[in-house]
Amino acid sequence: MDLFDDLPPAPDEACTAIAPGAVLLRGFARDAVAALLQALDEITQAEPPQHLQTPGGFTMSVQTTSCGRLGWVSDRHGYRYTTHSPHTTLPWPAMPACFAALAHDAAAQAGYPGFEADACLINEYVPGAKMSLHQDKDERDLRAPIVSVSLGLPCVFQFGGLQRKAPTQRLRLAHGDVLVWGGPSRLAFHGVLPLADGQHPLLGRRRVNLTFRKAG
């Protein structure tokens, strides 16, 4: 854990364009952390994160759950959104107001006013967990941006181009950082390198990623 992770960013670093249509908002979620973590605890009690399977039969190293009208699932039948959890057979937990407000405000700050997320994919990383390069393309309306919130341990996030083999830039995302991408970067390949070990004062040896989407 970097001792300086919880310091506010310098004013000239708080909002940084990283690609056309993609903006990094350093520390944007920090003021909302207490509410976010309380809501997150309620969601994960009702719908615990699971290690999902890919269509190819591999088990993901991250654990995943969802909230909102729609939730994202993966199994041998493919990637898709559902209205009910395949594990509990119940509707996904409702989107907390603090989640929806943060996603709306971050999108507006990045140049996407009026964003109303109907799905939040929650990924939980422990040391060594990673996310391979991929596109977020299972949503019906690709005009809406992706809003990604980082909590807990810092990670190295890869952000590339519209082809898997395009060069990637590596971004260090710390607790409270928010990354928003849409427009010409909406289908950019992105991923997370294996999480380094550490101890965060609020989340311990974990990183939690909240990814807000307009899926339906």
N, C-alpha and C positions, 0 to 999 in steps of 0.2 A: 504494500500500500504506500503510495507516494504521500508524504506528509503534506504536500502542497495541493493535493487533489481537491480539498474542500475550500480553498481560497477562491474568491470571485475572480473571474477573468478580467484582464485589462480591458478598458472600454473599446479599444481598437481591435480586440480579439473576440469580442462577444458574439459577433455576427460575421461569418466568413463564407463567401461563395467558394465552393470547391469544384463546381462544374456547372454548365448551363442548367439552370433550374434546380440546383442542389445547394443547400445552405446548411452550415453547421452553426448551431446556436449554443455557444459555450455556457454552461451553468443555467440554462433557461428554466429547468425544472426544479432547481434547488429550493425555492420558496414553497413548493408544493409537496416536498418529499414526505413530510409527516402524514399528510392526508393520503398520498399515493400508497405508502406502505401499509397504512391501516386498511385501506380498501383492498390492496393486494392480498393481505392476510385473510380477509373474509372470502375472497374469490378462491384462493387455493385451498381453503378448508372445505369449501363446497365442491370444488372441482380440482383435485390434486393434479399437479403436473405429471406427465407420463413420458416415457421414452417411446416415441412413435417409430413406426417402420416406414422405410421408403418403398416406392413401388418395386424396386429391385430386390427387396428383402433385407436391406441393411437396417440396423438399429441406430437411430440418431443419438449422438453423444449428449445433446441438450435434452432437457425435459420441457415439455410444452403443455400449456393449457390455453384457454381463451375466455373472453367475456364479450358481451354485446349480443346483438340480434343474431349474428352469425359467428361461427367459430371455425378455425382452419384445422383440417385433419389430414393425415397421410397414412396410407396403408398399401397393401398390395393392389388395391383397386385404383390407386392414384392420389393426386393432391386435389383437395376440393374444400368448399365451405359447406357446413351443415347448420341446421337450426337447433339440433340436439346433440349432446355429447354422446359419442359412441361408447363411452365407459360407464356413465351413469344412466344413459337413455333419457336424461332430463334436459330441458332447455338450458343453454349456456347461462351462467350468471349474468345479470344485467350489467350494462356498462355504468360504472360509478360516475356521478356527476363530475368529480374532480378529474377523472380520466378524460372525459369528453371535453371539458373546459380547457385542459392543458393542450390536447391535440388541436382543438380549434384555434387557440391563441398562438401556438407555435407555427401552425400552417399560415396564419395571417401574417405573422412576423416575417416569414420566409417568402411572402408574396402570393399566398394562396388563400384569399379570404373566403369565408363561407364553408370551410371544410367541416363536414359532419360525419365522423367515423361511425360505422355500424358494426365494426369488428375490431377487437384488440387481441393480437396474438402475443402470448406471454411466454418468453423463452428463458429458462433458468440454466445458467452455466456454472459448472464447478471447474476447478483447475484441470486443464487438459481438454475440456470440451471445446468444440469448434463448430463452425458453420461453413460448409464449402461454398464456393462461388455459385450464385444462382440469381435468377430474376424473380421478382414478385409479379406474376402474370396471371394468377388465378382469379383476379377481380374482374367483374363485368365492365366497370367504367374505369378505363385507364387514364381518364382526364384528371382524376383526383390524385393528390400526392400521397406518398408514404410518410408517416411521422414516426420516428424511432427514438425512444427515450432510454437512456442508459442509467442504471442504478447499481450501486455496489462497486465491486472491483473494476478497475480500468481494463479495457481491452484494446487490441489492435484491430481496427475495422478496415477492410479492403473495399475500395470503391473504384469500379472500373468503367468500361464503356458498354456499348450495345452488343458487342461480341465477347464471348467467353475469353478469347485469347488476347483481347485488348489490354494494354498496360493498365495496371491498377496503382492507385495511390494508397498509402497506409496512413490512417488517421488514428490517433490515440484518443479514445473516448473515455471520459471520466464520469464519476457520479454526478448526475444532474444535467449532463450534456444531451442535447436534442439534435438529431439530424433529420432534415426534411428534403425529400427529392421528388420531383415531378417534371411535367413538361418534357423537354428533350432528354432528360435523364430518367424519366419514369421507369424505363425498362433496363436501366444500368445493372450490370452484374455486380454483386456485392457479397461479402462474407466476413467471417470473424476467424482470426488465427487462434490456435489453441490458447486458452486462457491461462495466464501465468498465475502461480500460487500467490496468495497474499491474505490479509485479514482486514476486512472493512469494518469500521466501528458499528455500523447498522446492520449489515447483511452478512458479516462473517466471511467465509471462504466462498462467496457467491457473487455472480453478476446476474442481474435480472434485466431483460430487455422487453420493453413494452412497444409493440409495433402496431400503430393505428392505421386502419385501412377503410376505404369505402368499397365494400365487397359486393353488395347487392345492387 
